[in-house]
Amino acid sequence: MKKNIEDLLPPHIRALHPYVPGKPIEEVERELKISAIKLASNENPLGPSPRAMEAMREYVGQVHRYPDGQGFYLRRKLAERFSLHPDQVLLGAGTTDIIEMVAKAFLQGQAEGVTAEGSFVMYYVVAQMLGAALHCVPLKNYTYDVEAIAEAITPRIRVVFFANPNNPTGTYVRAREIDRLLDRIPDGVLLVLDEAYAEYVDDPEYSHSIDYVRQGRNVLVLRTFSKVHGLAGLRVGYGLGVSNLVNCLNLVRGPFNTSSIAQVAAMAAMDDHAHVRESVENNRREMRWLCEQLDRLGVRYVPSVTNFLLVDTGRDANETFQLLLRQGVIVRPMKENGFPTAFRVTIGRHDENVRFIESLKRAGMTAPVPA
Amino acid sequence: MLTRRDFGKRAGLLLAAASGSSESALAQRAIAGLGNAPPGTIWINANELPDGPCAAAREAMTQVLPETGRYHYPEFRDIYAAIARSEGLDRSQVVVGAGSTEVLQMAVQVLTSPVRPLIASEPTFEVPFAVARALGRPTVSVPLTSSYAADVKRLAEEAAKAKGGLIYLCNPNNPTSSLTPKDDIAWLVANLPSDAVLLLDEAYIHFLESPEQESGLAWVRQEKNVMVTRTFSKIYGMAGLRVGFGCAKPALIRPLAALAGNVISIVSARAALASLREAAKLVPERRARLTATRDTLCRWLRQQKRPYIEPHANFMMIDMGRDVRSVIPEFLAKGVAVGRPFPPLDRMLRVTIGTEREMAEFRRVFEQVL
């Protein structure tokens, strides 16, 4: 009997569903005939780094050249910034690309991974894509449970994905706890420390992850240009790790995974200290204001060190999402992520945050929810 | 348990397995060594089009800059649809990648297996071979015919022998710039073993006089086991932006679409869309310019009695009469970066067709090197 081409696919590939994105802002505006604001994707409300935009404008005529596949200049600049060697820097089309590389390189065959429930969805998506086993331990008080993660490391575990701060809860653990975790992780296990929101954290004891790299430990630190630098649409992130590890990951990296214009923009953004400062200041000021407002309304949320808040109204997350959407405020419901009554809202500009709070009031979300 | 030593060993194994995708980049860098190139060097080494993106694409890129702070995932539905429309296909028949390279990678990953080999001509574009080797998949290479076309009979035989597999055919072929006749490919499609898929790389198809006639897209529309890849890196002049796509029936596209992790940058997407809108005018204009420059070079080579492979793309292979490993550095020392060696064609130099001025300089240096 003639076989269909689908029959040749492994079951875990056949089970995959292509990513179905949410409603674009323009579509919401068209349907509701009102202007909409998007506070759903943890983007920088101040927009891209002006210096990055300027650099891209100047580079437009040169995009007929292939990118430097090795990203030599951007890697060198990042290495200088962190006092590392360029061989300890890996570029990705966003950190998601690097998460994929880690899984492709280390989660094949019998190898397994561990992470937390209620964390960054791409860990789960990538593991499923590759048919890799990924164990998920519950969060404790919305926070990664270091003890439970350490306990979950069986001899089959090769990779630990640890989002610090965690998305979507906005919580973090301090460096000394990561120290303790590392001491308990066996030698041949890779700790992926996903620090996509590091620049927003205001705590001197938050992280000394780069030291692990300098000490030659099996740690890969993930950072991104999508958040504080405001370059989400360009797809560029990076990993920092020992050169041996970076070499491994380079083998499964697409030869030209970051575009030339993204590399140019990223380098300019690194020098845009004013933009980074303003972005962090806006976030700090507005986070304080939002929390005050939510406190006043008696709406529960998880205190956050990032540029977003997990808000728990005690009501069905999808319904709340719809109520806010109808008023032109797009947030991200977290029902599918294990928080049935919560949504995630990105800290916007002040005018956006005012509108969000007003919409929340009009949606009747103001009554204190019994504990 | 994996110890730190095993960790290192594993790295070594992976390194050994993937002697390819990064190899080309490394080789290129080693030969064209960034430091060795004199100032003002002419880069006719990577089959880029010197025209760059068209004016409309530049305009679209500049306009989208203030929006680069946003993720644009939702917009990609429209982008996929626009690309599908431009090729007369349905959205479900298209997958977009970071260059056609990413699509080729995904195709090899999904459509080969430990028992289903990758079968391709030698020499050809090396990424599919490199990916297959890195994944530990079997590979079969078949020499080009005496006219530098793909040997379709042997490709089909090998697929039949393996009871399936993925046949990769780049047309026009990189690095030879030669063409496999449409009738030969039609024969291959008609004689494809049932468990085999034909992957037609049409990165350079727009440089042919009648690309639509030569293209394999008709077989995609007929739902054959054929996948066609296209790119914006060549005639559209935007290799730096990383946009390409694959076309096939939905059953072949679906598993690739699920794997397509690298969403392209919004700057790239908008530039690609603007280019597509201009394609009807842009493609023939650029082809005419390119062909004229290439014809001048061919004429000159004939006057020099210098053999070359009849070109069909924006690059060509010239017989240097000696190993190009010694020729390439001589060119570079005189400010002309040319293609790397492509064994087993050791005497053949691959040269990208640049601007008129660049090719005049190439001819001047050529005389000195010989």
Interface residues (C-beta under 8 A of the other chain):
Chain A: K2 K3 N4 I5 E6 L8 L9 I13 R14 L16 H17 P18 Y19 P21 G22 K23 P24 E27 K38 S41 E43 N44 L46 G47 P48 A52 M53 M56 R57 V60 G61 Q62 V63 H64 R65 Y66 P67 G69 Q70 F72 A93 G94 T96 D97 E100 A105 V126 M129 P155 R158 P186 D187 G188 V189 N218 S226 G230 L231 A232 G233 L234 R235 N244 L245 N247 C248 N250 L251 V252 G254 P255 F256 N257 T258 S259 S260 I261 A262 A265
Chain B: M1 L2 T3 R4 D6 F7 G8 R10 A11 L14 L15 A17 A18 S21 S22 S24 A25 R29 L34 W43 A46 E48 L49 P50 D51 G52 P53 R58 M61 T62 V64 L65 P66 E67 T68 G69 R70 Y71 H72 Y73 P74 E75 F76 R77 A98 G99 T101 E102 Q105 V110 L111 S113 R116 V127 A134 G164 S194 D195 V197 N225 S233 G237 M238 A239 G240 L241 R242 A251 L252 R254 P255 A257 A258 L259 A260 G261 N262 V263 I264 S265 I266 V267 S268 A271
